[in-house]
């Protein structure tokens, strides 16, 4: 899991999803990347059960899989800051 979370782009995506579900276009604008690159990162996060997705028509929305994802990130950041 830490290998997946160790990427700066994926961390940016997860921190953005902290505020709720978003579609790929919105995420791509936030992280200043092409939609195809963001989709690739989201697939990796989804395959590792870190994010979930749901389809509404042609649009796919992504959200954190559960609150444990942010708990892990927060504990990691807290540990790094105390080092």
N, C-alpha and C positions, 0 to 999 in steps of 0.2 A: 504494500500500500504506500509506503514512504517513497518508493521509487516513482510511483505514479504522481505522488504529491510533490516530488522534488523539482518539478519543472515550473519555471517562473510564469509561463503563460497559463498553465493549468491552475496555478494558485490564483492568478488574477481572475480567471473565470469563476472559480469557486467562491472567492470573496465577493464577486459581483452577484452571484446567485444567492448569497446570504440574505439578500433583501427580498427574495421570492423568485418565482419562476420567470424565465425570460425566453424569447425565441432566439434563433441563431443570428438574425440580423441585428438585433439589439446587442447581443453579446459581442459580435464582431465589431460593431461601432465602439463599444466601451473599451475593448482591448486593442483597437486599431490594427485589426488583421483582416485578411480576406475570409469570406464566409466558408470557403472550402477548407482552409487551414483550421478554423474554429470547429467546423464539423468533425474534422479528424480528431482533434483534441477531445471533443465531447464524446465521440465514439469510444475512445480509450477510457475515459472516465465512466461511461455507461457500462462498458464491458467489465470494469472492475467494481461495479456496483456502488460508485461514489455519487453518481447523479442518476436520476430517473428521467424518463421522457414520456410525453403524452402528445398525441396528435389531435389537432382541431382543424378539420378540413385539410388544407395543404400545409398548414403551419405546425411545426413541432416545437413544443415548449419543454424546456429543461429546468430541473430543480434539484437541489441537494437531495440525496436518497433519504436521509434522516438527520436528526439533530446531532447524532454521534460524529458526523463528518466535521462539523464546526467545533465540537468539543475536542476532537483530536487536533485540529489546526490550532485552536486557542491554547491548548496545553503545550503544543510544540513551540509556538511563538513565546509563550511565557517561559518555557525552559531555556530557550535561546537567549532571551533578554536577561535571565538570571546568571548566565554563564560569564 
